[in-house]
């Protein structure tokens, strides 16, 4: 742990201790003698099947029937063998297979062949891994499988004989019993909450489980209150976490109603808080902003969730608990990350994107963050988490957060954030003609003796955004001479935007797909157009362009820039040098 502060070492030691205890407990429960205690003494029966809101594609049923299993960007052809006996090409692939979410595709095809195929594959898993598997019985995978088996029970059990019905129920009861003892060992965040949701489903949907409902609800409420913030965001600060949780929480609330049991008020309150936040992160085209691990937005899933939004109220403009700001002016929308990293035990996927923003106009996205792909995420994750993958300022080609890089600890703990912005100041001023956001963070203060301040002035007419990045020394008036002071102000453009550098080198012209023309103006600073990658495309990563302003903070302590709508009809427009912003936006 060389190079870490005492506080960072203490946090890592506590996290490592908890992980080690969970690992030891998992191995003990995997012992054959211990596993005998989870064998049910009698079969139970299903009472209801919860709804599955996740998207299904019936065309994939033929691939599964042919033994072609595609998960996490990897394809495995079982070639007559059971897919549960094939060595998995990656842990992500194994999680996709053993979570059984692909059963919904078989159900969507709705035929006798797909029902028989679903039963055969479930039966194979019971025979091959039903007693134990080091991957398949991990709490987070186990929870997904329990939830899926319950929701897809009409597919699996339709026309099933009595012997299979008993095997299925005995296996399901055994898995539920095991999860009841291991749910707390699930990875903190969404996986742990989903494990408790799975137990609540089991208590509502299966006979003989009702006696566990009160205790499960108590644990569920505690975890909901801890993870769902007062403004409706998730403790991980990943907008995608809300989508994943609502896909389970909404059917859970319906399952309570189906059993004539009043849903816990904490559950209702959490859903009511989360729904406005779903609208908070949406651009005009329906896509979510790419902050802290958010990947592609699936329109069908969004439609399924928002169908439950009875209020349909206007989204929040300020989400202080989640650490985000939203500013609308006319058809223009700006979303800004103004929050500190999540707690270390839940930061394995969080990004170093403090003070980054995304800009859209109507249905057109203009400035974005790189985001994450929908599949093969691990190959891109660390690149996507870096500050350079966000539309903000990076100092000396480093990130504003520090990630765990030690090989041995990385194997045990992943790559949590062990240091980053702690003091983040945010103010918002609503004027008649504009909204001004001012924010600062100290993520570079310890290493480079500089504080980054950013101010955004968004016109209420929706035609212009002015920005200012200010670099303040934490030691006197000047950044010390012995400290590196190179900065890069990056603006990643959506891949549909075509950019051309202006002849004077101080700006760029942007052509949007709807033929609108925007101009970027850096005033006295030079700009560069460089390659970028947009990871969150629906079809995978796409090439894109980024606008970059380079400089040294001691020489250029303040950078001004603007995006302005030049014309909505003409193919080009000249940049007007006299169109200066009202400066300074930030106090000196």
C-alpha positions as CSV (number, residue, x, y, z in Angstrom):
1,X,0.0,0.0,0.0
2,X,2.9,2.3,-0.7
3,X,2.0,5.9,-1.4
4,X,-1.4,5.8,0.4
5,X,-2.3,8.0,3.3
6,X,-3.1,6.6,6.7
7,X,-6.8,7.2,6.1
8,X,-6.8,5.5,2.7
9,X,-4.9,2.5,4.2
10,X,-7.5,2.2,7.0
11,X,-10.4,2.2,4.5
12,X,-8.7,-0.4,2.3
13,X,-7.9,-2.6,5.3
14,X,-11.5,-2.5,6.5
15,X,-12.8,-3.3,3.0
16,X,-10.2,-6.1,2.6
17,X,-11.2,-7.5,5.9
18,X,-14.9,-7.6,5.0
19,X,-14.2,-9.2,1.6
20,X,-11.9,-11.8,3.2
21,X,-14.6,-12.7,5.8
22,X,-17.2,-13.1,3.0
23,X,-14.8,-15.2,1.0
24,X,-14.1,-17.5,3.9
25,X,-17.8,-17.8,4.8
26,X,-18.6,-18.6,1.1
27,X,-16.0,-21.4,1.1
28,X,-17.4,-22.8,4.3
29,X,-20.9,-22.8,3.0
30,X,-19.7,-24.6,-0.1
31,X,-18.5,-27.6,2.0
32,X,-20.6,-30.7,1.3
33,X,-21.5,-31.2,5.0
34,X,-22.7,-27.6,5.3
35,X,-24.6,-27.8,2.0
36,X,-26.7,-30.6,3.4
37,X,-28.5,-28.2,5.7
38,X,-29.9,-26.3,2.8
39,X,-31.7,-29.3,1.3
40,X,-35.4,-28.8,1.7
41,X,-37.4,-31.5,3.5
42,X,-40.5,-31.1,1.4
43,X,-41.4,-29.5,-1.8
44,X,-43.4,-26.2,-1.8
45,X,-45.5,-24.7,-4.5
46,X,-45.7,-21.5,-6.4
47,X,-48.5,-19.0,-5.7
48,X,-47.8,-16.2,-8.1
49,X,-45.2,-15.3,-10.7
50,X,-43.9,-11.7,-10.7
51,X,-43.9,-9.6,-13.8
52,X,-40.6,-9.3,-15.8
53,X,-40.2,-5.8,-17.2
54,X,-36.9,-6.5,-19.0
55,X,-36.7,-6.5,-22.7
56,X,-37.2,-9.9,-24.5
57,X,-36.2,-10.8,-28.0
58,X,-38.0,-13.8,-29.4
59,X,-35.5,-14.1,-32.3
60,X,-32.8,-15.2,-29.9
61,X,-34.8,-18.3,-28.9
62,X,-33.6,-20.1,-32.1
63,X,-29.9,-19.3,-31.2
64,X,-30.4,-20.8,-27.7
65,X,-32.1,-23.8,-29.1
66,X,-29.1,-24.3,-31.5
67,X,-26.7,-24.2,-28.5
68,X,-25.4,-20.7,-29.3
69,X,-25.1,-18.6,-26.1
70,X,-24.0,-15.0,-26.4
71,X,-23.4,-12.9,-23.3
72,X,-21.1,-9.9,-22.5
73,X,-19.7,-9.8,-26.1
74,X,-18.6,-13.5,-26.0
75,X,-20.3,-16.3,-28.0
76,X,-20.0,-20.0,-27.0
77,X,-21.4,-22.8,-29.1
78,X,-22.1,-25.8,-26.8
79,X,-21.9,-28.3,-29.7
80,X,-24.2,-30.8,-28.1
81,X,-22.8,-30.4,-24.6
82,X,-24.6,-28.8,-21.7
83,X,-23.7,-25.1,-21.6
84,X,-23.2,-25.5,-17.9
85,X,-20.3,-27.9,-18.6
86,X,-18.5,-25.6,-21.0
87,X,-15.6,-23.5,-19.5
88,X,-16.8,-19.9,-19.5
89,X,-14.8,-17.5,-21.6
90,X,-15.2,-14.7,-19.0
91,X,-16.8,-14.1,-15.6
92,X,-19.3,-11.7,-17.3
93,X,-20.3,-14.5,-19.7
94,X,-20.7,-16.9,-16.8
95,X,-22.9,-14.4,-14.9
96,X,-25.1,-14.0,-18.0
97,X,-25.5,-17.7,-18.4
98,X,-26.0,-18.7,-14.8
99,X,-28.4,-15.8,-14.0
100,X,-30.9,-17.3,-16.5
101,X,-32.1,-13.9,-17.8
102,X,-32.1,-15.4,-21.3
103,X,-35.2,-17.4,-20.4
104,X,-37.3,-14.3,-21.2
105,X,-36.2,-14.6,-24.8
106,X,-37.6,-18.2,-24.9
107,X,-40.8,-17.0,-23.4
108,X,-41.1,-14.3,-26.0
109,X,-41.0,-16.9,-28.7
110,X,-44.0,-18.6,-27.1
111,X,-44.0,-22.1,-28.6
112,X,-43.9,-25.7,-27.4
113,X,-40.3,-26.1,-28.6
114,X,-39.1,-23.1,-26.5
115,X,-41.0,-24.2,-23.4
116,X,-39.5,-27.7,-23.7
117,X,-36.0,-26.1,-24.3
118,X,-36.4,-24.0,-21.2
119,X,-37.3,-27.0,-19.1
120,X,-34.4,-29.0,-20.5
121,X,-31.9,-26.3,-19.7
122,X,-33.2,-25.7,-16.2
123,X,-33.1,-29.5,-15.6
124,X,-29.5,-29.6,-16.9
125,X,-28.4,-26.9,-14.5
126,X,-30.1,-28.7,-11.5
127,X,-28.2,-31.9,-12.5
128,X,-24.8,-30.2,-13.2
129,X,-24.6,-27.3,-10.7
130,X,-27.8,-27.7,-8.6
131,X,-25.8,-28.8,-5.5
132,X,-23.0,-26.3,-5.8
133,X,-20.9,-24.2,-8.1
134,X,-18.2,-21.6,-7.1
135,X,-19.6,-19.1,-9.6
136,X,-23.3,-19.9,-10.0
137,X,-23.9,-19.9,-6.2
138,X,-22.4,-16.4,-5.7
139,X,-25.1,-14.3,-4.0
140,X,-25.5,-11.8,-6.8
141,X,-25.8,-14.5,-9.5
142,X,-28.0,-16.6,-7.2
143,X,-30.3,-13.7,-6.7
144,X,-30.7,-13.1,-10.4
145,X,-31.5,-16.7,-11.0
146,X,-34.1,-16.9,-8.3
147,X,-35.8,-13.8,-9.5
148,X,-35.8,-15.1,-13.1
149,X,-37.0,-18.6,-12.3
150,X,-39.9,-17.1,-10.3
151,X,-40.9,-14.6,-13.1
152,X,-40.5,-17.2,-15.8
153,X,-42.2,-20.0,-14.0
154,X,-45.2,-19.9,-16.4
155,X,-42.7,-20.8,-19.2
156,X,-40.8,-23.4,-17.3
157,X,-43.7,-25.2,-15.7
158,X,-46.3,-25.1,-18.5
159,X,-47.1,-28.7,-19.4
160,X,-44.4,-30.0,-17.1
161,X,-44.8,-33.4,-15.5
162,X,-45.0,-33.8,-11.7
163,X,-41.5,-35.1,-11.3
164,X,-39.9,-32.1,-13.0
165,X,-42.2,-29.8,-11.0
166,X,-41.0,-31.3,-7.7
167,X,-37.3,-31.1,-8.8
168,X,-37.7,-27.5,-9.8
169,X,-39.4,-26.5,-6.6
170,X,-36.9,-28.4,-4.4
171,X,-34.0,-26.7,-6.2
172,X,-35.7,-23.3,-5.9
173,X,-36.3,-23.7,-2.2
174,X,-32.7,-24.8,-1.7
175,X,-31.4,-21.7,-3.5
176,X,-33.6,-19.4,-1.5
177,X,-32.4,-20.9,1.8
178,X,-28.8,-20.5,0.8
179,X,-29.4,-16.9,-0.3
180,X,-31.1,-16.1,2.9
181,X,-27.8,-16.9,4.7
182,X,-25.5,-15.2,2.1
183,X,-27.4,-12.1,0.9
184,X,-25.4,-9.8,3.2
185,X,-22.3,-11.1,1.5
186,X,-23.3,-9.9,-1.9
187,X,-21.3,-7.0,-3.4
188,X,-22.4,-3.7,-1.9
189,X,-24.8,-1.6,-3.9
190,X,-27.2,-2.9,-6.5
191,X,-26.2,-6.6,-6.2
192,X,-26.9,-6.6,-2.4
193,X,-30.2,-4.8,-2.8
194,X,-31.2,-7.2,-5.6
195,X,-30.4,-10.2,-3.3
196,X,-32.9,-8.9,-0.7
197,X,-35.5,-8.2,-3.4
198,X,-35.1,-11.8,-4.6
199,X,-35.8,-13.0,-1.0
200,X,-38.9,-10.8,-0.9
201,X,-40.1,-12.2,-4.1
202,X,-39.6,-15.7,-2.7
203,X,-41.5,-14.9,0.5
204,X,-44.5,-13.6,-1.6
205,X,-44.5,-16.1,-4.4
206,X,-43.8,-19.4,-2.7
207,X,-45.8,-21.3,-0.1
208,X,-44.0,-22.0,3.1
209,X,-42.0,-18.8,2.8
210,X,-44.4,-16.4,4.4
211,X,-42.8,-16.8,7.8
212,X,-39.7,-15.1,6.5
213,X,-41.5,-12.1,5.0
214,X,-41.4,-9.8,8.0
215,X,-37.6,-10.3,8.5
216,X,-36.9,-9.9,4.8
217,X,-39.0,-6.7,4.6
218,X,-37.1,-5.3,7.6
219,X,-33.7,-6.0,5.9
220,X,-35.0,-4.7,2.6
221,X,-36.2,-1.4,4.1
222,X,-32.9,-0.8,5.8
223,X,-31.0,-1.4,2.5
224,X,-33.4,0.8,0.5
225,X,-33.1,3.7,2.9
226,X,-29.3,3.4,2.8
227,X,-28.9,3.1,-1.0
228,X,-31.7,5.3,-2.3
229,X,-30.8,8.9,-1.6
230,X,-33.4,11.6,-0.5
231,X,-33.4,13.1,-4.0
232,X,-34.0,9.7,-5.6
233,X,-30.5,9.0,-6.9
234,X,-28.5,5.9,-6.0
235,X,-25.6,5.9,-3.6
236,X,-23.3,4.7,-6.4
237,X,-24.1,7.9,-8.4
238,X,-24.7,5.7,-11.5
239,X,-27.9,6.6,-13.2
240,X,-28.1,3.1,-14.6
241,X,-28.4,1.7,-11.1
242,X,-31.9,3.3,-10.8
243,X,-33.0,1.6,-14.0
244,X,-31.8,-1.8,-12.7
245,X,-33.5,-1.4,-9.4
246,X,-36.8,-0.1,-10.7
247,X,-37.0,-3.1,-13.0
248,X,-37.2,-5.2,-9.8
249,X,-38.9,-2.8,-7.4
250,X,-41.9,-2.0,-9.6
251,X,-42.9,-5.7,-10.0
252,X,-42.2,-6.3,-6.3
253,X,-44.7,-3.7,-5.4
254,X,-47.2,-5.3,-7.7
255,X,-46.5,-8.7,-6.1
256,X,-47.4,-7.3,-2.7
257,X,-50.7,-6.2,-4.2
258,X,-51.3,-9.5,-5.8
259,X,-51.0,-11.2,-2.4
260,X,-53.3,-8.6,-0.8
261,X,-50.5,-7.3,1.3
262,X,-49.8,-3.6,1.7
263,X,-46.4,-2.7,0.2
264,X,-44.0,-1.2,2.7
265,X,-44.3,2.6,2.7
266,X,-40.5,2.8,2.4
267,X,-40.7,0.9,-0.8
268,X,-43.4,3.2,-2.2
269,X,-41.5,6.3,-1.1
270,X,-38.3,5.1,-2.7
271,X,-40.1,4.5,-6.1
272,X,-41.8,7.9,-5.8
273,X,-38.4,9.5,-5.3
274,X,-36.7,7.6,-8.1
275,X,-39.2,8.3,-10.8
276,X,-38.4,12.1,-11.1
277,X,-34.7,11.3,-11.2
278,X,-35.3,9.0,-14.2
279,X,-36.5,12.1,-16.0
280,X,-33.6,14.2,-14.5
281,X,-31.0,12.3,-16.5
282,X,-32.8,12.1,-19.8
283,X,-31.8,14.1,-22.9
284,X,-34.4,15.2,-25.4
285,X,-33.9,12.0,-27.5
286,X,-34.6,9.9,-24.4
287,X,-31.0,8.8,-23.7
288,X,-29.5,9.0,-20.3
289,X,-26.4,11.2,-19.6
290,X,-23.3,9.2,-19.3
291,X,-22.1,9.6,-15.7
292,X,-20.4,7.1,-13.4
293,X,-20.9,3.9,-15.4
294,X,-24.1,4.6,-17.4
295,X,-24.1,2.7,-20.7
296,X,-26.5,2.6,-23.6
297,X,-30.1,3.6,-22.9
298,X,-32.6,0.9,-24.0
299,X,-35.8,2.6,-25.2
300,X,-38.1,-0.4,-24.6
301,X,-36.9,-0.7,-21.0
302,X,-37.3,3.1,-20.4
303,X,-40.8,2.9,-21.8
304,X,-41.7,0.0,-19.5
305,X,-40.5,1.9,-16.4
306,X,-41.9,5.3,-17.3
307,X,-45.3,3.7,-17.9
308,X,-45.5,3.4,-14.1
309,X,-44.9,7.1,-13.6
310,X,-48.3,8.4,-12.8
311,X,-47.2,11.9,-11.8
312,X,-45.1,12.7,-14.9
313,X,-44.0,15.8,-13.2
314,X,-41.1,18.1,-14.3
315,X,-37.7,16.7,-13.4
316,X,-35.7,18.3,-10.6
317,X,-33.1,21.0,-11.4
318,X,-30.9,20.4,-8.4
319,X,-30.0,16.9,-7.0
320,X,-27.6,17.8,-4.2
321,X,-27.6,14.4,-2.5
322,X,-26.7,12.7,-5.8
323,X,-24.4,15.5,-6.8
324,X,-25.8,16.6,-10.1
325,X,-27.2,19.7,-11.7
326,X,-29.7,20.1,-14.5
327,X,-30.3,23.3,-16.4
328,X,-32.9,23.8,-19.2
329,X,-33.2,26.8,-21.4
330,X,-35.5,26.7,-24.4
331,X,-34.6,23.4,-26.2
332,X,-31.2,23.3,-24.6
333,X,-30.3,21.0,-21.7
334,X,-27.1,20.9,-19.7
335,X,-26.4,18.1,-17.1
336,X,-23.4,18.5,-14.8
337,X,-21.6,16.2,-12.4
338,X,-21.0,18.2,-9.2
339,X,-20.5,15.4,-6.7
340,X,-17.8,13.6,-4.8
341,X,-17.0,9.9,-5.4
342,X,-19.2,7.3,-3.7
343,X,-18.0,5.5,-0.6
344,X,-15.0,3.2,-1.2
345,X,-16.9,0.0,-0.8
346,X,-19.3,1.0,-3.6
347,X,-16.9,2.8,-5.9
348,X,-15.5,-0.1,-8.0
349,X,-17.3,1.2,-11.1
350,X,-17.5,5.0,-10.3
351,X,-15.8,7.5,-12.6
352,X,-13.4,10.4,-12.2
353,X,-15.7,12.9,-14.0
354,X,-16.2,15.7,-11.5
355,X,-17.4,18.9,-13.1
356,X,-18.0,17.2,-16.5
357,X,-21.2,18.1,-18.3
358,X,-23.3,17.0,-21.2
359,X,-25.1,19.3,-23.7
360,X,-28.1,18.6,-25.9
361,X,-30.5,20.7,-28.0
362,X,-33.9,19.3,-28.7
363,X,-33.3,15.8,-30.0
364,X,-29.6,16.4,-30.8
365,X,-26.9,15.5,-28.3
366,X,-23.8,17.7,-28.8
367,X,-21.3,17.3,-25.9
368,X,-21.2,13.9,-24.1
369,X,-19.0,11.8,-21.9
370,X,-17.6,8.6,-23.3
371,X,-19.8,6.3,-21.2
372,X,-19.5,2.5,-21.2
373,X,-20.5,-0.1,-23.8
374,X,-23.4,-2.5,-23.2
375,X,-21.2,-5.6,-23.6
376,X,-17.5,-6.4,-23.0
377,X,-17.4,-3.7,-20.3
378,X,-14.4,-4.9,-18.5
379,X,-12.2,-4.3,-21.5
380,X,-13.1,-0.6,-21.5
381,X,-13.9,0.1,-17.9
382,X,-10.7,1.7,-16.7
383,X,-10.3,3.8,-19.8
384,X,-13.9,5.0,-19.5
385,X,-13.4,5.8,-15.8
386,X,-10.5,8.2,-16.4
387,X,-11.1,12.0,-16.3
388,X,-9.8,12.2,-19.9
389,X,-13.0,10.3,-21.0
390,X,-15.2,13.1,-19.7
391,X,-16.0,16.6,-20.8
392,X,-14.0,18.4,-18.1
393,X,-10.5,19.4,-17.2
394,X,-7.6,16.9,-16.7
395,X,-4.3,18.0,-15.1
396,X,-1.0,16.5,-16.2
397,X,-2.8,13.6,-18.0
398,X,-4.0,12.2,-14.7
399,X,-7.5,11.6,-13.2
400,X,-9.1,13.7,-10.5
401,X,-9.7,10.5,-8.6
402,X,-7.1,7.9,-7.5
403,X,-7.9,4.3,-8.3
404,X,-6.4,1.3,-6.5
405,X,-3.6,0.0,-8.8
406,X,-1.8,-2.5,-6.5
407,X,-1.8,-5.9,-8.2
408,X,-2.5,-8.1,-5.1
409,X,-5.2,-5.8,-3.6
410,X,-6.7,-5.2,-7.1
411,X,-7.3,-8.9,-7.4
412,X,-9.2,-9.0,-4.1
413,X,-10.9,-5.6,-4.1
414,X,-11.2,-4.7,-7.8
415,X,-10.4,-1.0,-8.6
416,X,-12.2,1.1,-6.0
417,X,-11.6,4.9,-5.8
418,X,-9.2,5.5,-2.9
419,X,-8.9,9.2,-3.2
420,X,-10.5,12.1,-5.0
421,X,-12.5,15.3,-4.7
422,X,-13.5,15.9,-1.1
423,X,-14.4,19.6,-1.0
424,X,-16.9,20.4,-3.8
425,X,-18.6,23.8,-3.7
426,X,-21.7,24.4,-5.9
427,X,-23.8,27.5,-6.3
428,X,-26.7,28.2,-8.7
429,X,-28.0,31.6,-9.7
430,X,-31.2,31.9,-11.7
431,X,-31.4,35.1,-13.7
432,X,-34.1,36.3,-16.1
433,X,-31.8,35.7,-19.1
434,X,-29.6,32.8,-17.9
435,X,-28.8,30.3,-15.2
436,X,-25.3,30.4,-13.9
437,X,-23.7,27.3,-12.3
438,X,-20.5,27.7,-10.3
439,X,-18.7,24.7,-9.0
440,X,-15.2,23.7,-7.8
441,X,-13.3,20.6,-6.7
442,X,-10.1,19.8,-5.0
443,X,-9.3,16.5,-6.7
444,X,-5.9,17.9,-7.8
445,X,-5.0,19.9,-4.7
446,X,-2.8,17.3,-3.0
447,X,-0.8,16.4,-6.0
448,X,-0.6,19.6,-8.1
449,X,-1.6,22.4,-5.6
450,X,-4.5,23.5,-7.8
451,X,-8.2,23.8,-7.4
452,X,-10.4,23.6,-10.5
453,X,-13.4,26.0,-10.7
454,X,-15.9,25.8,-13.5
455,X,-18.7,28.2,-14.3
456,X,-21.5,27.6,-16.9
457,X,-23.9,30.3,-18.1
458,X,-26.9,28.7,-19.9
459,X,-29.1,31.2,-21.7
460,X,-32.8,30.8,-21.0
461,X,-33.4,31.2,-24.7
462,X,-31.6,28.0,-25.3
463,X,-29.2,29.4,-27.9
464,X,-25.9,29.6,-26.1
465,X,-23.8,28.3,-23.2
466,X,-20.7,30.2,-22.0
467,X,-18.1,28.5,-19.9
468,X,-15.1,29.4,-17.8
469,X,-12.5,27.1,-16.3
470,X,-10.3,28.7,-13.6
471,X,-7.2,27.2,-12.0
472,X,-6.5,28.5,-8.5
473,X,-3.3,27.8,-6.5
474,X,-3.9,26.2,-3.1
475,X,-0.6,27.8,-1.9
476,X,-0.5,31.6,-2.4
477,X,-1.2,33.4,-5.6
478,X,0.8,31.2,-8.0
479,X,1.0,27.5,-8.5
480,X,4.5,26.5,-7.2
481,X,7.2,26.3,-9.9
482,X,8.2,22.8,-8.9
483,X,4.7,21.4,-9.7
484,X,3.6,20.3,-13.1
485,X,0.8,22.6,-14.4
486,X,-0.3,21.2,-17.8
487,X,-4.0,21.1,-18.4
488,X,-6.4,19.8,-21.1
489,X,-10.0,21.1,-21.3
490,X,-11.9,18.4,-23.2
491,X,-15.3,18.4,-24.9
492,X,-16.2,15.0,-26.3
493,X,-18.7,15.3,-29.1
494,X,-21.5,12.9,-29.9
495,X,-20.4,10.8,-32.9
496,X,-23.3,12.2,-35.0
497,X,-21.7,15.7,-34.8
498,X,-19.4,16.7,-37.6
499,X,-16.7,19.1,-36.5
500,X,-14.4,21.4,-38.5
501,X,-11.7,23.6,-37.1
502,X,-11.9,27.3,-38.0
503,X,-9.1,28.8,-39.9
504,X,-8.0,31.1,-37.1
505,X,-7.5,28.1,-34.8
506,X,-9.6,29.5,-32.0
507,X,-12.8,27.6,-32.6
508,X,-14.7,24.9,-34.5
509,X,-17.9,24.6,-36.5
510,X,-20.3,21.8,-35.6
511,X,-22.8,20.3,-38.0
512,X,-25.6,18.4,-36.3
513,X,-27.6,15.6,-38.0
514,X,-30.7,17.9,-38.3
515,X,-28.5,20.4,-40.2
516,X,-28.3,22.8,-37.3
517,X,-24.9,24.6,-37.1
518,X,-23.2,25.4,-33.8
519,X,-20.0,27.2,-33.2
520,X,-17.5,26.6,-30.5
521,X,-15.4,29.6,-29.5
522,X,-12.2,29.5,-27.4
523,X,-11.6,33.2,-27.8
524,X,-7.8,33.8,-27.1
525,X,-6.9,30.1,-26.7
526,X,-6.2,27.6,-29.5
527,X,-8.2,24.5,-30.0
528,X,-7.4,21.0,-31.3
529,X,-9.7,18.4,-32.9
530,X,-8.6,14.9,-31.8
531,X,-10.0,11.4,-32.0
532,X,-12.3,10.2,-29.3
533,X,-14.5,7.1,-28.8
534,X,-18.1,7.1,-27.9
535,X,-18.6,3.8,-26.0
536,X,-22.3,3.9,-25.3
537,X,-23.6,3.5,-28.8
538,X,-26.5,1.0,-29.2
539,X,-24.3,-1.0,-31.6
540,X,-21.1,-0.7,-29.5
541,X,-18.2,1.8,-29.4
542,X,-18.0,4.3,-32.2
543,X,-15.4,6.8,-33.4
544,X,-16.0,10.3,-32.4
545,X,-14.2,13.7,-32.1
546,X,-13.2,15.8,-29.1
547,X,-12.4,19.5,-28.9
548,X,-9.3,20.0,-26.7
549,X,-7.8,23.2,-25.3
550,X,-4.2,22.7,-24.0
551,X,-2.2,25.0,-21.8
552,X,-0.2,25.6,-18.6
553,X,-2.1,26.8,-15.6
554,X,0.7,29.2,-14.4
555,X,0.5,31.0,-17.8
556,X,-3.2,30.6,-18.5
557,X,-5.1,30.5,-15.2
558,X,-8.5,31.1,-16.8
559,X,-10.0,29.6,-20.0
560,X,-13.1,31.0,-21.6
561,X,-15.2,29.2,-24.2
562,X,-18.7,29.0,-25.6
563,X,-21.1,26.9,-27.7
564,X,-23.6,28.9,-29.7
565,X,-26.4,28.0,-32.1
566,X,-25.3,29.8,-35.3
567,X,-28.1,28.9,-37.7
568,X,-30.8,26.4,-37.9
569,X,-30.9,26.4,-41.7
570,X,-27.7,27.6,-43.4
571,X,-24.9,25.1,-43.7
572,X,-22.2,27.4,-42.3
573,X,-21.8,30.5,-40.3
574,X,-18.9,32.8,-39.4
575,X,-17.8,33.1,-35.8
576,X,-18.2,36.6,-34.4
577,X,-15.2,37.7,-32.4
578,X,-17.3,40.4,-30.7
579,X,-19.6,37.8,-29.2
580,X,-17.8,37.8,-25.9
581,X,-19.4,36.2,-22.8
582,X,-20.2,38.2,-19.7
583,X,-16.9,37.7,-17.8
584,X,-15.7,36.7,-15.3
585,X,-18.3,34.0,-14.6
586,X,-16.4,32.8,-11.6
587,X,-15.2,35.1,-8.8
588,X,-11.5,35.8,-8.8
